[in-house]
Amino acid sequence: MSRRDELVEGFTHPAVADAYIGEGITIRPGTKVFAIACAVALGGFLVGFDATVISGAVPFIREYFGLGGSSGSLKLGWAVSCLGWGAMAGNVAAGMLSDRLGRKRLLLLTSLLFLASALTAALSENFVVFVMARICGGLGVGAALLTAPVYIAEIAPARTRGSLVSLNQLMIVSGISLSFFSNYFLLSLGDDCWRWMLGIQAIPAAAYFLLLMLIPESPRWLLSQSREQDARAVLEMVHGAAAAERELTDIKSGLGQQVRRFALRELLTGRLRKVMIFGFGIAFFQQATGINAIFYYLPTIFAQTGGELSSAFGQSVFVGLVNVGMTIVAIWLIDRLGRKPLLCAGIAGMAVSLLTIGWAFQTAHTGIGADAPVSHSGLVLVAIAAFVASFAVSLGPVMWVMLSEIFPNEERAAAIAVVGFWNSLVSASVTLLFPKELATWGPAGTFFCYGSLAAAGLLFIVLLAPETKGKSLEQLAALLAPAKTSR
Ligand code: BGC
């Protein structure tokens, strides 16, 4: 069957198919798959939104629940980071439930968790209820973070899978950015504005639930449940009859090889040891350099430079937009420049920016070279934007791309789950400790610490990162984790 017939047989209008072929464009998601992927990627949006929306609430819940001062700082850290601890439980639960319940039902469950969490946190009168509500949202975050990309990868045709899965990444940073926007606009509602900031998420969560009702179950999951007729119907609906038959055969031949249980030990010893060390290392540096401390406490950090709270919220919006813009740049560059150059340039930029933030706070506090203390608020804003830009073009997206590439087919899912859990653990610890570090070391000491970790991260990448650009997954497996040959 010709490429044109394939496209038409699938889901593309004949005139559009002619245009693609005429222009030699071979990678183009079909409309139905694209719409389904967009609907599911709204889960990524909710993950980003739910995680960072707290940044706007921090100044208000600190007052409302009495979490101020050095004594309250760990409690404040707990209020902010509890979502991360819930997300770790969500990671683990997703691994078990997405096979048992199916992808679609698990995603529906996450939308209900997002909804319940938003409403309960918004209405909470005491600290325990607030924390429980945020943990409940965290369960949704952890489960959606792993299940949305799996669903998209399982329904997408092979040739567009990469870009459709990246859509989920883009939605995460869009969710982060929109949470800064909505916090900025809701700030005018006064002392109770934090309730609106957290509650407004009920709207996209409800929309997510309704959209998910319209999508089919993952054909790969249906086949794993021996529901071949249902799987065929879904594949025909999204890819067309001919392509569906081919996909069905491919999936069936792959299924037998997939199911294999691993002892954790197996991942840490033998041929996987080198890639696991790299995976753990890059996941550590992605979080230990403070991205989520910055995102979750952004207006608080800006307020430390002595500015108005409202301008601190405005600056957060700007930083959110930088994050989205540079993520798009990364998606564009990653297959052109390669992973390692992006990582090296980006982490070097992160180190310089973090050390600059530390310097700005240090000199502002001591007032070096001036009679009155200097406020370097402009410099802090520029350096934070530069840090986020450097992260968004490197460690942010590149870590996830490399984790999906460096492990061999058989072990990929298990290895990513373990490294992803570790990444969430480091993130939750960093966001838990951040207020305590601010109270103990001050902002300068805290950012010098993150800057030094970024410098160490650069060294780690230069010494240990492989280049994965342009190689097939099978070539990478042979190169990075060669099977032991028996003599
Ligand atoms: C990280 C998240 C972070 C986000 C920021 C992701 O790659 O894993 O922890 O919040 O980037 O854009």
Residues whose N, C-alpha, C, O or C-beta is under 5 A from the ligand:
A	BS01	BGC	V173 L395 G396 P397
